[in-house]
């Protein structure tokens, strides 16, 4: 591209110089020749007047004085009389190339003045050489400007090609390069926006994989526990049936979790909050997690008001409770109490344990991604708060020591049917 720019610019410059320089050279040559001829003609007329004046004054002509007054001129003067008087001043040019002009009077004075044509032609060549030098200088300037312009155009294009290649290789960092050329700047802006979108897509894919692994772990753990109970109670049909039904529920819950994760990854998840029985979800979670707490020699209690209804989704609310119970199991201590209360504005479900609580340095950012005080993944509370916000509620840390988390949901009386809640970050 750079070579084409240089060649095209040079071609345009050459054409422009020829179109301007050739006519200029012709005009300058004619002007110099015409000016020399006019100068000779005026000198001839002036010399005729001087000769006529000398005749009137009856003073002889002085050839030396005329030679000093008209240097580099060959002058011939004829004066009519008896005998004919002829005066010659200077010498004829050796080249024989003469430029001659004549002048005469009615009284019989005739003057012919000549000069060397080679001097005029030398002056013409000097002027033409100057024009050629200016043309060469103009071409040099044009080539220099073409080099600068080609670099200004090609270097940004090379940089844009590298940026596009980097995007194709998976490096989706916006370059934020600008080149001072509106068209190229627009291309750079489009590439930056594309890089941002690609980076967001890659981030969402990574977050989806992480969230999926975290969210699927809890129902898989419950399903595993149920299957272990089935294996250990193979000789007790009633226990096998009960645990088998519980395993089916866990499998259905696992399917629901997968569907929600896939929909969230495609940005198609819009939570449909509806009146749900809070007790049903809490009792289900207590039953699922009670064996795990019992194996850890810890107790799990459900307290507070019964018969509450709130605006939420069963799957989302259940995952929030499961995440809080898992968090208490892994990082808390002692008995875990789930308490449900209500007020005019909210239905509140608190999950509290008797452990050491949450350190002061991480408490303000406990809901941030990848923040954990006990070697965990740092995703459970982040996802739990996002799920609560998707249902139109919120999840808060209400006490640090011992740790107490509270879920605030809207009472069902405020909703009155299905309400659309746009999902988003907490």
C-alpha positions in Angstrom: 0.0 0.0 0.0 2.8 2.4 0.9 4.4 1.8 -2.5 1.1 2.5 -4.3 0.6 5.7 -2.4 4.2 6.9 -3.2 3.9 6.0 -6.9 0.5 7.6 -7.3 1.6 10.8 -5.5 4.8 11.0 -7.5 2.8 10.6 -10.8 0.4 13.3 -9.8 3.2 15.6 -8.8 5.1 15.0 -12.1 1.9 15.7 -14.2 1.3 18.9 -12.2 4.9 20.0 -12.6 4.9 19.3 -16.4 1.5 21.1 -16.9 2.8 24.1 -15.0 6.6 24.1 -15.8 6.5 23.6 -19.6 4.2 26.5 -20.3 6.1 28.6 -17.8 9.4 27.9 -19.5 8.1 28.8 -22.9 6.6 32.1 -21.6 9.8 33.0 -19.7 11.9 32.4 -22.8 9.7 34.6 -25.0 9.6 37.3 -22.3 13.4 37.4 -22.1 13.9 37.6 -25.9 11.1 40.2 -26.3 12.6 42.2 -23.4 16.1 42.1 -25.0 14.6 43.2 -28.4 12.7 46.1 -26.8 15.8 47.2 -24.9 17.7 47.3 -28.2 14.9 49.2 -29.9 14.8 51.8 -27.2 18.6 52.2 -27.3 18.5 52.6 -31.1 15.9 55.4 -30.8 17.8 57.1 -28.1 21.0 56.9 -30.1 19.3 58.4 -33.2 18.3 61.3 -31.1 21.8 61.8 -29.7 23.2 61.7 -33.2 20.7 64.2 -34.5 21.4 66.5 -31.6 25.2 66.3 -32.3 24.5 67.3 -35.9 22.5 70.3 -34.9 25.2 71.4 -32.5 27.8 70.6 -35.2 29.8 68.5 -32.7 31.5 65.3 -33.9 30.5 62.0 -32.4 32.9 60.5 -29.9 33.1 56.6 -30.5 34.8 56.0 -27.1 32.1 57.8 -25.3 29.4 55.9 -27.1 31.2 52.6 -26.4 31.2 53.5 -22.7 27.6 54.5 -22.8 26.5 51.4 -24.7 28.7 48.5 -23.6 28.5 45.1 -25.3 26.9 46.7 -28.3 27.9 46.8 -31.9 26.7 50.2 -33.3 26.7 51.4 -37.0 25.7 55.0 -37.8 25.2 56.4 -41.3 24.8 60.2 -41.8 23.7 61.4 -45.2 26.0 64.0 -46.7 28.8 64.4 -49.1 30.7 62.3 -48.5 28.6 59.7 -46.6 29.7 59.6 -43.0 29.8 56.2 -41.3 30.6 55.7 -37.7 31.2 52.2 -36.1 31.3 51.7 -32.4 32.4 48.4 -30.8 33.1 45.1 -32.5 30.9 42.5 -34.0 30.3 39.4 -31.9 32.6 36.6 -32.8 29.8 34.0 -32.9 28.0 35.9 -35.7 24.7 35.5 -33.9 23.3 39.0 -33.7 20.2 40.5 -32.4 19.7 43.8 -34.3 17.3 46.8 -34.1 17.3 49.8 -36.5 16.2 53.5 -36.2 16.3 56.4 -38.6 15.3 60.1 -39.0 14.0 62.1 -41.9 17.2 64.1 -42.0 19.2 61.1 -43.2 20.5 59.6 -39.9 20.3 55.8 -39.8 21.4 53.7 -36.8 21.8 50.0 -36.4 22.6 48.6 -33.0 23.3 44.9 -32.4 24.1 42.6 -29.4 25.3 39.0 -29.1 22.3 36.7 -29.2 24.3 34.0 -27.3 24.1 36.3 -24.2 20.3 36.4 -24.5 20.1 32.6 -24.9 22.4 32.1 -21.9 20.1 34.2 -19.8 17.2 32.1 -21.1 19.0 28.9 -20.2 19.7 30.3 -16.7 16.0 31.0 -16.1 15.0 27.6 -17.5 17.5 26.0 -15.2 16.0 27.8 -12.3 12.5 26.6 -13.3 13.8 23.0 -13.5 15.5 23.3 -10.1 12.2 24.5 -8.6 10.3 21.7 -10.3 12.8 19.1 -8.8 12.4 20.7 -5.4 8.6 20.5 -5.8 8.9 16.9 -6.7 11.1 16.3 -3.7 8.7 18.0 -1.4 5.8 16.0 -2.9 7.7 12.7 -2.4 8.5 13.7 1.2 4.9 14.5 1.9 3.9 11.3 0.3 6.3 9.3 2.5 4.9 11.1 5.6 1.3 10.6 4.6 1.9 6.9 3.6 3.5 6.3 7.0 0.6 8.1 8.7 -1.9 5.8 6.9 -0.1 2.5 6.8 1.2 2.4 10.4 -2.3 2.8 11.9 -3.6 0.1 9.5 -0.8 -2.2 10.6 -1.7 -1.5 14.2 -5.3 -2.2 13.5 -4.4 -5.5 11.8 -2.4 -6.5 15.0 -5.4 -5.6 17.2 -7.7 -7.6 15.0 -5.3 -10.6 15.1 -5.0 -10.3 18.9 -8.8 -10.3 19.2 -8.9 -13.5 17.0 -6.4 -15.2 19.3 -8.6 -14.5 22.4 -6.9 -11.4 23.8 -9.9 -9.2 24.2 -8.3 -6.1 25.8 -9.4 -2.8 24.3 -6.4 -1.0 22.8 -7.8 2.6 23.0 -5.4 3.6 20.3 -6.4 6.7 18.3 -4.6 8.0 15.2 -6.1 11.4 14.4 -7.7 10.2 11.2 -11.5 10.1 11.6 -12.1 7.0 9.5 -9.4 5.0 11.2 -10.5 6.2 14.6 -14.0 4.9 13.9 -12.5 1.5 13.0 -10.5 1.5 16.2 -13.6 2.4 18.2 -15.5 -0.5 16.6 -12.7 -2.9 17.4 -12.6 -1.6 21.0 -16.3 -2.1 21.4 -16.0 -5.6 19.9 -13.1 -6.3 22.3 -15.3 -5.2 25.2 -18.2 -7.4 24.1 -15.9 -10.4 23.5 -14.3 -9.8 27.0 -17.8 -9.7 28.5 -18.8 -12.9 26.8 -15.6 -14.7 27.9 -16.1 -13.4 31.4 -19.7 -14.6 31.5 -18.6 -18.0 30.2 -16.0 -18.3 32.9 -18.5 -17.1 35.5 -21.1 -19.5 34.3 -18.7 -22.4 34.6 -17.7 -21.4 38.1 -21.3 -20.7 39.1 -22.5 -23.9 37.6 -19.9 -25.9 39.5 -20.7 -24.2 42.8 -24.5 -24.3 42.4 -24.6 -27.9 41.3 -22.4 -29.1 44.2 -25.2 -28.6 46.8 -28.0 -30.6 45.1 -25.4 -33.3 44.0 -24.3 -33.6 47.7 -27.9 -34.0 48.8 -28.5 -36.6 46.1 -25.4 -38.5 47.1 -26.6 -38.5 50.7 -30.0 -39.9 49.7 -28.4 -42.6 47.6 -26.1 -43.6 50.5 -29.1 -43.8 52.8 -30.8 -46.1 50.2 -27.7 -48.3 50.0 -27.4 -48.5 53.8 -31.1 -49.3 54.3 -31.5 -51.8 51.5 -33.2 -54.3 53.9 -35.8 -51.7 55.0 -38.3 -51.1 52.1 -40.0 -48.1 53.8 -36.7 -46.3 54.3 -35.7 -47.1 50.7 -39.0 -45.7 49.4 -38.7 -42.6 51.4 -35.1 -41.9 50.5 -35.8 -42.8 46.9 -38.6 -40.2 46.7 -36.2 -37.6 48.3 -33.6 -38.5 45.7 -36.1 -37.9 42.9 -36.8 -34.5 44.4 -33.1 -33.7 44.6 -32.7 -34.8 40.9 -35.6 -32.5 39.9 -34.1 -29.7 41.9 -30.8 -30.4 40.1 -32.5 -30.1 36.8 -34.1 -26.8 37.8 -30.7 -25.4 38.9 -29.2 -26.4 35.5 -32.0 -24.7 33.6 -31.7 -21.5 35.6 -27.9 -21.4 35.1 -28.3 -21.9 31.4 -30.9 -19.3 31.1 -28.8 -16.8 33.2 -25.8 -17.5 31.0 -27.9 -16.7 27.9 -29.2 -13.5 29.7 -32.8 -14.9 29.3 -33.5 -15.3 33.0 -36.3 -13.0 34.2 -37.5 -14.1 37.6 -41.3 -14.5 37.9 -42.0 -13.8 41.5 -45.2 -15.3 42.9 -46.7 -15.9 46.3 -45.0 -19.0 47.8 -45.4 -20.7 51.1 -42.2 -19.9 53.0 -42.7 -22.8 55.4 -42.7 -25.4 52.5 -39.3 -24.2 51.2 -37.8 -24.0 54.7 -39.0 -27.4 55.8 -37.7 -28.9 52.5 -34.3 -27.4 53.1 -34.2 -28.5 56.8 -35.0 -32.1 55.8 -32.3 -32.1 53.1 -29.6 -30.6 55.3 -30.5 -32.2 58.6 -28.6 -35.4 58.0 -25.5 -33.5 57.1 -25.6 -31.4 60.2 -26.4 -34.6 62.3 -23.2 -36.3 60.9 -21.3 -33.1 61.9 -22.8 -33.4 65.4 -24.6 -30.1 65.0 -28.3 -29.3 65.2 -30.5 -27.5 62.7 -33.7 -25.8 64.1 -36.6 -24.0 62.5 -38.2 -21.3 64.6 -40.4 -18.2 64.2 -43.8 -17.5 62.7 -45.5 -20.1 60.6 -47.8 -19.8 57.6 -46.0 -16.8 56.0 -46.2 -16.2 52.3 -43.8 -14.0 50.3 -43.2 -13.0 46.7 -40.4 -15.1 45.4 -39.6 -18.1 43.2 -39.4 -21.5 44.9 -36.1 -22.5 43.1 -34.4 -19.2 43.7 -35.5 -18.9 47.4 -34.5 -22.5 48.0 -31.0 -22.0 46.5 -30.5 -18.9 48.8 -31.4 -20.9 51.9 -29.2 -23.8 50.8 -26.3 -21.5 50.2 -26.7 -20.0 53.7 -27.0 -23.4 55.3 -23.9 -24.6 53.5 -22.0 -21.5 54.5 -22.9 -22.1 58.2 -21.9 -25.7 57.9 -18.5 -25.0 56.4 -17.6 -21.8 58.2 -19.8 -21.6 61.3 -20.2 -23.6 64.4 -22.7 -24.9 66.9 -26.5 -25.0 66.4 -27.9 -23.3 63.3 -31.3 -21.6 63.7 -33.6 -20.6 60.8 -36.1 -18.0 62.0 -38.9 -16.5 60.0 -40.7 -13.3 61.0 -42.8 -10.7 59.2 -43.5 -7.0 59.3 -45.6 -4.6 57.3 -43.0 -4.3 54.6 -41.0 -7.5 54.6 -41.0 -11.2 55.3 -37.6 -11.8 57.0 -35.8 -15.2 57.2 -32.7 -15.2 59.4 -30.0 -17.9 59.3 -27.8 -17.8 62.4 -25.2 -20.1 63.9 -23.1 -20.0 67.1 -19.6 -19.9 65.4 -16.8 -17.3 65.7 -18.5 -15.1 63.1 -17.0 -13.0 60.3 -13.7 -11.1 60.5 -14.0 -7.3 60.5 -11.7 -7.0 57.5 -13.8 -9.0 55.2 -17.3 -8.2 56.6 -17.8 -5.1 54.4 -17.1 -7.1 51.2 -18.4 -10.5 52.2 -20.8 -10.5 49.2 -18.2 -9.7 46.7 -17.0 -12.3 44.3 -14.1 -14.6 45.3 -14.1 -13.2 48.9 -14.0 -16.0 51.5 -12.9 -16.1 55.1 -12.4 -19.8 55.4 -10.7 -21.1 52.2 -14.0 -21.4 50.2 -14.6 -20.4 46.6 -16.1 -17.1 47.6 -19.1 -17.6 45.2 -21.9 -18.9 47.4 -22.9 -15.6 49.1 -22.4 -13.7 45.8 -24.8 -16.0 44.0 -27.2 -16.1 46.9 -27.5 -12.3 46.9 -28.0 -12.2 43.1 -30.8 -14.8 43.4 -32.5 -12.8 46.2 -32.3 -9.6 44.1 -33.7 -11.4 41.1 -36.8 -12.3 43.2 -37.2 -8.7 44.2 -35.7 -9.2 47.7 -32.3 -8.7 49.3 -29.8 -10.6 51.3 -27.9 -8.8 54.1 -25.4 -9.6 56.9 -27.3 -8.3 59.9 -24.8 -9.4 62.6 -21.1 -10.3 62.4 -20.6 -12.3 65.6 -22.2 -14.8 65.6 -22.8 -14.6 61.9 -26.5 -13.9 61.1 -27.8 -13.4 57.5 -31.2 -12.2 56.7 -33.3 -12.5 53.6 -35.9 -9.7 53.1 -38.8 -10.7 50.8 -41.9 -8.8 49.9 -45.1 -10.0 51.6 -47.5 -11.8 49.2 -50.3 -9.4 50.0 -48.2 -6.6 48.4 -47.8 -8.5 45.2 -51.2 -9.9 44.6 -50.3 -12.4 41.8 -47.3 -12.9 39.6 -45.0 -9.9 39.4 -42.3 -9.5 36.9 -38.9 -8.8 38.5 -35.9 -7.9 36.3 -32.9 -9.9 37.4 -29.7 -8.1 38.1 -26.8 -7.7 40.4 -27.5 -7.2 44.1 
